[in-house]
């Protein structure tokens, strides 16, 4: 019996020679540079390590969970979802129950599950770019067509133009990111309501409000808008405000029917017992962790003031990062800052860079680097 050999006879083949799906050809995986430099301000992480008392509580909870690792974890994550519902009810000023909440491995898996359930081949999703690039990447990964909606020059969403785009394209899923990554701009409730109504006027359409950075915002959460709107979803993460990027825990709040829908596509036992135990410990220390958020908001505001004083353009930010510019060659500016031991993000928005708010000393190092950059540009 003969078989057809792979291209290159199995020797030194590249991904281009593999029978991958056409929509994935020529694409690059998501990722930011992970470089060993003194100051890393490029991935919007919380710079403060978890407090000792929380580390001890995590150790206790994980020890308890370890005794049962011969068994599968709770596939419904009921205890965790109940704790998340309590946190959202308190901070989002809107009562929720366990049935309103779902959790997964980071908000990216939440987005993936939503697109698996409501997107897919023959369906489309729209986002207003520049925005979080994973929305488009996950859409393509699930076979969902991706559409780019408009933003104004100041990176806000123009209601008239965005409603027109939704009416024209009739998407199956609409993404609204507030605060927006990478620009930091927030979206007001009226804009979300206008987009929701425009989407439903065409056909039943899922509208996802990505609030990964909402704890850093000057504005209240858009969570109360889900009341009476069964196709409106708010997604969150523990990676930013909770300082738990290494945990990989994201969650959503929505009508219970949406939670039922994502369970149709979730992998069995997708959240490990260790992940659930660690997240529960973190939720026990919410007040302490949100205290770090207040410090980071103050540092973010300081960066905005200092950068503007140096003559940079700065986008208003409601997140834990700041977009600044404008540069004739943003990548060259990124490299010059990196040469001084400070890593920021060249996020692909022409003429702009993004810096995460770090500790006061990290921010001082960044400001020193951009002062030198400004001197060089003025010379």
C-alpha positions as a printed NumPy array, in Angstrom:
array([[  0.   ,   0.   ,   0.   ],
       [  1.431,   3.369,  -0.998],
       [  0.855,   6.707,   0.66 ],
       [  1.176,  10.241,  -0.65 ],
       [  4.257,  11.864,   0.911],
       [  4.129,  15.271,   2.488],
       [  5.646,  18.145,   0.49 ],
       [  9.393,  18.075,   0.88 ],
       [  9.243,  14.356,   1.713],
       [  8.979,  15.251,   5.416],
       [ 12.286,  17.1  ,   5.495],
       [ 12.427,  20.781,   6.378],
       [  8.85 ,  21.603,   5.435],
       [  7.328,  24.929,   6.456],
       [  3.832,  25.837,   7.585],
       [  3.16 ,  27.118,   4.063],
       [  3.471,  23.542,   2.788],
       [  0.951,  22.17 ,   5.271],
       [ -2.761,  21.847,   4.423],
       [ -3.844,  24.55 ,   6.887],
       [ -7.059,  26.479,   6.304],
       [ -6.768,  29.216,   3.699],
       [ -7.837,  32.022,   6.064],
       [ -4.858,  31.204,   8.326],
       [ -2.224,  31.388,   5.606],
       [  0.155,  34.32 ,   5.894],
       [ -1.033,  35.193,   9.399],
       [  1.158,  35.618,  12.467],
       [  0.354,  34.386,  15.971],
       [ -0.492,  36.978,  18.6  ],
       [  2.395,  38.019,  20.78 ],
       [  4.374,  40.872,  22.241],
       [  8.173,  40.851,  22.55 ],
       [  9.327,  39.174,  25.763],
       [ 12.76 ,  40.696,  26.253],
       [ 14.985,  40.578,  29.306],
       [ 15.307,  44.299,  30.032],
       [ 15.216,  46.198,  33.345],
       [ 11.826,  47.879,  32.753],
       [  9.051,  45.965,  30.976],
       [  6.038,  48.137,  30.232],
       [  4.645,  46.545,  27.085],
       [  1.972,  43.979,  28.019],
       [ -0.35 ,  45.865,  30.398],
       [  0.501,  43.643,  33.333],
       [ -0.014,  44.784,  36.896],
       [  3.548,  45.495,  38.126],
       [  2.82 ,  44.704,  41.762],
       [  3.355,  41.108,  42.946],
       [  0.585,  39.495,  44.942],
       [  0.713,  40.344,  48.678],
       [  2.128,  37.732,  51.03 ],
       [ -1.186,  37.094,  52.747],
       [ -2.812,  36.275,  49.405],
       [  0.07 ,  34.012,  48.411],
       [ -0.438,  32.142,  51.689],
       [ -4.17 ,  31.81 ,  51.055],
       [ -3.514,  30.541,  47.521],
       [ -1.141,  27.961,  48.988],
       [ -3.819,  26.803,  51.415],
       [ -6.515,  26.528,  48.773],
       [ -4.25 ,  24.786,  46.263],
       [ -3.123,  22.346,  48.957],
       [ -6.763,  21.49 ,  49.594],
       [ -7.41 ,  21.11 ,  45.857],
       [ -4.308,  18.933,  45.422],
       [ -5.793,  16.251,  47.639],
       [ -8.467,  15.701,  45.01 ],
       [ -6.401,  15.947,  41.829],
       [ -7.113,  12.295,  41.103],
       [-10.646,  13.451,  40.314],
       [-11.838,  15.815,  37.607],
       [-12.578,  19.384,  38.725],
       [-16.069,  20.826,  38.972],
       [-16.806,  21.271,  35.282],
       [-19.431,  23.924,  36.062],
       [-17.092,  25.858,  38.417],
       [-20.119,  26.701,  40.552],
       [-18.245,  27.994,  43.622],
       [-16.034,  30.209,  41.468],
       [-18.93 ,  31.548,  39.385],
       [-20.851,  32.312,  42.564],
       [-17.898,  34.303,  43.936],
       [-17.48 ,  36.146,  40.624],
       [-21.182,  37.007,  40.598],
       [-20.847,  38.459,  44.095],
       [-17.824,  40.534,  43.026],
       [-19.598,  41.862,  39.934],
       [-22.786,  42.604,  41.862],
       [-20.85 ,  44.671,  44.39 ],
       [-18.513,  46.553,  42.061],
       [-20.698,  46.718,  38.955],
       [-23.723,  47.986,  40.848],
       [-25.949,  45.353,  39.279],
       [-27.25 ,  42.184,  40.982],
       [-26.184,  38.909,  39.366],
       [-26.524,  35.25 ,  40.195],
       [-24.323,  32.257,  39.443],
       [-26.472,  31.56 ,  36.364],
       [-25.424,  34.926,  34.865],
       [-21.68 ,  34.206,  34.998],
       [-19.315,  31.935,  33.099],
       [-15.544,  31.525,  33.537],
       [-12.767,  30.24 ,  31.284],
       [ -9.004,  30.262,  30.732],
       [ -8.527,  33.987,  30.282],
       [-10.916,  36.355,  28.536],
       [ -9.5  ,  35.058,  25.242],
       [-11.124,  31.669,  25.832],
       [-14.346,  33.453,  26.767],
       [-14.208,  35.249,  23.4  ],
       [-13.374,  32.01 ,  21.622],
       [-16.327,  30.209,  23.178],
       [-18.674,  33.061,  22.26 ],
       [-17.502,  32.961,  18.651],
       [-17.765,  29.169,  18.555],
       [-21.358,  29.432,  19.744],
       [-22.538,  32.526,  17.876],
       [-20.05 ,  32.868,  15.004],
       [-18.436,  30.256,  12.772],
       [-18.438,  29.533,   9.036],
       [-20.902,  31.646,   7.109],
       [-21.192,  34.184,   9.936],
       [-19.343,  37.457,  10.571],
       [-18.13 ,  39.561,  13.489],
       [-17.293,  43.265,  13.536],
       [-14.988,  45.313,  15.75 ],
       [-14.053,  48.991,  15.657],
       [-10.338,  49.226,  14.946],
       [ -7.746,  49.863,  16.108],
       [ -8.86 ,  47.626,  18.939],
       [ -7.869,  44.392,  20.646],
       [ -6.341,  42.348,  17.848],
       [ -7.327,  38.997,  19.368],
       [-10.965,  39.629,  18.485],
       [-10.094,  39.363,  14.795],
       [ -7.571,  36.553,  15.301],
       [-10.022,  34.415,  17.253],
       [-12.731,  35.164,  14.709],
       [-10.521,  33.777,  11.946],
       [ -9.563,  30.814,  14.13 ],
       [-13.226,  29.893,  14.529],
       [-13.996,  30.34 ,  10.841],
       [-15.904,  33.574,  11.486],
       [-15.585,  36.346,   8.922],
       [-14.013,  39.52 ,  10.34 ],
       [-15.099,  43.075,   9.537],
       [-13.309,  46.259,  10.605],
       [-15.579,  49.087,  11.7  ],
       [-14.606,  52.776,  11.805],
       [-13.142,  54.961,  14.553],
       [-12.682,  58.726,  14.56 ],
       [ -9.266,  60.409,  14.438],
       [ -9.318,  60.702,  18.25 ],
       [ -9.943,  56.92 ,  18.42 ],
       [-13.481,  57.249,  19.762],
       [-16.405,  55.424,  18.153],
       [-18.571,  57.676,  16.024],
       [-22.13 ,  56.577,  16.732],
       [-23.547,  57.491,  13.331],
       [-20.738,  55.83 ,  11.362],
       [-20.671,  52.696,  13.521],
       [-24.448,  52.24 ,  13.406],
       [-24.275,  52.624,   9.635],
       [-21.572,  49.937,   9.458],
       [-23.65 ,  47.515,  11.526],
       [-26.711,  48.163,   9.343],
       [-24.679,  47.668,   6.175],
       [-22.801,  44.504,   7.12 ],
       [-25.433,  42.788,   9.303],
       [-22.858,  40.989,  11.495],
       [-23.689,  38.098,  13.803],
       [-21.367,  39.324,  16.582],
       [-20.399,  42.914,  17.495],
       [-17.353,  43.671,  19.673],
       [-17.124,  46.912,  21.666],
       [-13.965,  47.331,  23.759],
       [-14.193,  49.741,  26.69 ],
       [-11.675,  50.893,  27.738],
       [-10.232,  50.203,  24.321],
       [ -6.912,  48.45 ,  23.836],
       [ -4.542,  49.864,  22.547],
       [ -5.879,  53.421,  22.722],
       [ -7.287,  53.535,  26.265],
       [-10.477,  55.311,  25.198],
       [-13.754,  54.406,  26.903],
       [-17.193,  54.016,  25.336],
       [-20.273,  55.611,  26.858],
       [-23.52 ,  53.79 ,  27.544],
       [-25.441,  55.663,  24.831],
       [-23.045,  54.39 ,  22.157],
       [-23.408,  50.792,  23.346],
       [-27.193,  51.101,  23.404],
       [-27.253,  52.591,  19.9  ],
       [-25.108,  49.764,  18.545],
       [-27.155,  47.136,  20.352],
       [-30.417,  48.469,  18.942],
       [-28.938,  48.779,  15.446],
       [-27.696,  45.187,  15.609],
       [-31.007,  43.76 ,  16.775],
       [-32.891,  45.706,  14.091],
       [-31.195,  43.571,  11.45 ],
       [-31.446,  40.125,  13.112],
       [-30.684,  38.624,  16.539],
       [-27.044,  39.622,  17.071],
       [-24.686,  39.056,  19.983],
       [-23.038,  42.261,  21.263],
       [-19.938,  41.777,  23.408],
       [-18.584,  44.585,  25.59 ],
       [-14.964,  43.718,  26.425],
       [-14.207,  45.325,  29.807],
       [-10.758,  43.859,  30.45 ],
       [ -9.524,  47.199,  31.858],
       [-12.699,  48.571,  33.409],
       [-11.381,  48.635,  36.991],
       [ -8.941,  51.34 ,  35.862],
       [-11.64 ,  53.489,  34.264],
       [-12.961,  56.861,  35.388],
       [-16.373,  55.663,  34.212],
       [-18.681,  53.069,  35.77 ],
       [-18.969,  49.605,  34.293],
       [-21.463,  49.046,  31.484],
       [-22.592,  45.892,  33.271],
       [-26.084,  47.233,  34.201],
       [-26.913,  47.458,  30.49 ],
       [-27.354,  43.673,  30.298],
       [-30.677,  44.041,  32.138],
       [-33.443,  43.337,  29.64 ],
       [-30.943,  42.748,  26.814],
       [-30.455,  38.98 ,  26.457],
       [-27.911,  39.323,  23.641],
       [-25.607,  41.759,  25.456],
       [-22.509,  40.242,  27.082],
       [-19.853,  41.865,  29.296],
       [-16.487,  40.082,  29.415],
       [-13.811,  40.602,  32.076],
       [-10.417,  39.252,  33.168],
       [ -8.421,  38.72 ,  36.358],
       [ -5.163,  39.379,  34.494],
       [ -5.087,  43.161,  34.909],
       [ -6.677,  44.659,  38.03 ],
       [ -6.228,  41.457,  40.028],
       [ -2.542,  41.236,  39.102],
       [ -3.035,  37.615,  38.055],
       [ -1.932,  37.45 ,  34.415],
       [ -0.265,  34.11 ,  35.109],
       [ -3.512,  32.638,  36.426],
       [ -5.371,  32.818,  33.092],
       [ -8.885,  33.453,  34.329],
       [-11.507,  35.349,  32.354],
       [-15.243,  35.518,  32.81 ],
       [-18.447,  36.937,  31.363],
       [-21.762,  38.231,  32.625],
       [-24.885,  37.771,  30.535],
       [-28.38 ,  36.348,  30.397],
       [-28.4  ,  32.719,  31.663],
       [-29.323,  31.528,  28.164],
       [-25.968,  32.845,  26.85 ],
       [-24.178,  30.961,  29.624],
       [-26.044,  27.832,  28.549],
       [-24.976,  28.431,  24.947],
       [-21.238,  28.674,  25.649],
       [-21.401,  25.447,  27.622],
       [-22.333,  23.708,  24.382],
       [-18.847,  24.434,  22.994],
       [-16.63 ,  24.497,  26.085],
       [-14.178,  21.643,  26.483],
       [-15.009,  19.264,  29.351],
       [-13.294,  20.218,  32.612],
       [-11.727,  23.237,  30.922],
       [-10.877,  24.965,  34.249],
       [ -8.471,  22.991,  36.408],
       [ -9.063,  22.54 ,  40.121],
       [ -5.861,  24.516,  40.775],
       [ -7.062,  27.442,  38.627],
       [-10.41 ,  27.514,  40.4  ],
       [ -8.784,  27.376,  43.839],
       [ -6.338,  30.174,  43.008],
       [ -9.054,  32.434,  41.604],
       [-11.229,  31.887,  44.669],
       [ -8.34 ,  32.905,  46.901],
       [ -7.8  ,  36.079,  44.879],
       [-11.476,  36.992,  45.155],
       [-11.164,  36.794,  48.947],
       [ -8.628,  39.67 ,  48.751],
       [-10.485,  41.934,  46.331],
       [-10.196,  45.082,  48.463],
       [ -6.413,  44.727,  48.822],
       [ -5.922,  44.116,  45.104],
       [ -8.112,  47.039,  44.084],
       [ -5.941,  49.232,  46.313],
       [ -3.104,  48.618,  43.845],
       [ -5.473,  49.72 ,  41.073],
       [ -5.813,  53.14 ,  42.714],
       [ -2.018,  53.489,  42.73 ],
       [ -1.797,  52.54 ,  39.06 ],
       [ -4.531,  54.984,  38.074],
       [ -2.554,  57.771,  39.76 ],
       [  0.605,  56.699,  37.932],
       [ -1.239,  56.497,  34.611],
       [ -2.524,  60.037,  35.095],
       [  0.994,  61.168,  35.939],
       [  2.284,  59.665,  32.702],
       [ -0.391,  61.518,  30.725],
       [  0.531,  64.854,  32.325],
       [  4.296,  64.345,  31.931],
       [  4.086,  63.155,  28.32 ],
       [  1.91 ,  66.073,  27.311],
       [  4.288,  68.465,  29.07 ],
       [  7.081,  67.037,  26.926],
       [  5.085,  67.848,  23.794],
       [  3.77 ,  64.388,  22.921],
       [  0.233,  63.782,  21.776],
       [ -1.515,  61.517,  24.269],
       [ -4.839,  59.738,  23.885],
       [ -7.159,  60.107,  26.876],
       [ -6.87 ,  56.858,  28.822],
       [ -9.278,  54.966,  31.063],
       [ -7.008,  51.916,  31.194],
       [ -3.697,  51.031,  32.867],
       [ -1.731,  52.16 ,  29.818],
       [ -1.185,  55.282,  27.737],
       [ -0.941,  55.679,  23.961],
       [  1.437,  58.451,  22.938],
       [  2.934,  59.888,  19.753],
       [  3.111,  61.011,  17.118],
       [  6.238,  59.667,  15.533],
       [  7.398,  59.745,  11.934],
       [  8.887,  56.306,  12.59 ],
       [  7.23 ,  54.69 ,  15.604],
       [  9.374,  51.558,  15.468],
       [ 12.587,  53.582,  15.47 ],
       [ 11.315,  55.472,  18.533],
       [ 10.423,  52.147,  20.168],
       [ 13.952,  50.9  ,  19.553],
       [ 15.52 ,  54.072,  20.956],
       [ 13.496,  53.692,  24.168],
       [ 14.443,  50.005,  24.317],
       [ 18.125,  50.923,  23.969],
       [ 17.763,  52.631,  27.35 ],
       [ 16.421,  49.468,  28.983],
       [ 12.703,  50.267,  28.758],
       [ 10.351,  48.046,  26.767],
       [  7.103,  49.632,  25.536],
       [  4.692,  48.411,  22.858],
       [  4.84 ,  49.169,  19.171],
       [  1.224,  48.201,  18.724],
       [  0.888,  48.731,  15.006],
       [ -1.083,  51.992,  15.147],
       [  0.848,  54.208,  12.7  ],
       [  2.736,  56.964,  14.519],
       [  1.901,  55.795,  18.038],
       [  3.397,  53.738,  20.875],
       [  1.805,  52.393,  24.068],
       [  3.264,  52.274,  27.563],
       [  1.872,  50.367,  30.532],
       [  1.657,  52.205,  33.847],
       [  4.262,  50.609,  36.091],
       [  5.636,  51.321,  39.514],
       [  6.776,  54.904,  40.211],
       [ 10.434,  53.953,  39.637],
       [  9.616,  52.13 ,  36.389],
       [  7.645,  55.12 ,  35.171],
       [ 10.528,  57.434,  36.09 ],
       [ 12.867,  55.31 ,  33.973],
       [ 10.433,  55.473,  31.073],
       [ 10.048,  59.242,  31.344],
       [ 13.82 ,  59.667,  31.409],
       [ 14.048,  57.598,  28.235],
       [ 11.419,  59.626,  26.372],
       [ 13.004,  62.9  ,  27.539],
       [ 16.223,  61.783,  25.895],
       [ 14.272,  60.74 ,  22.822],
       [ 12.637,  64.16 ,  22.655],
       [ 16.028,  65.87 ,  22.906],
       [ 17.337,  63.795,  20.026],
       [ 14.282,  64.613,  17.897],
       [ 14.703,  68.32 ,  18.651],
       [ 18.449,  68.367,  17.935]])
